[in-house]
């Protein structure tokens, strides 16, 4: 497969638009991964709190 990277007289418009699109995709992927990491940590923290509360309730009974 051979790609033709020559955009001719439109190169001044094509390459910046391409770069902006790539940057937007990278931003969205990074933001999604960071958000997922945050929410996973928060869910684990809340689950640990629930487990601790359940353990404390069972030991008091």
PyMOL commands that set and color helices and strands:
alter all, ss='L'
color gray80, all
select helices_A, chain A and resi 8-60
alter helices_A, ss='H'
color red, helices_A
deselect
rebuild
show_as cartoon
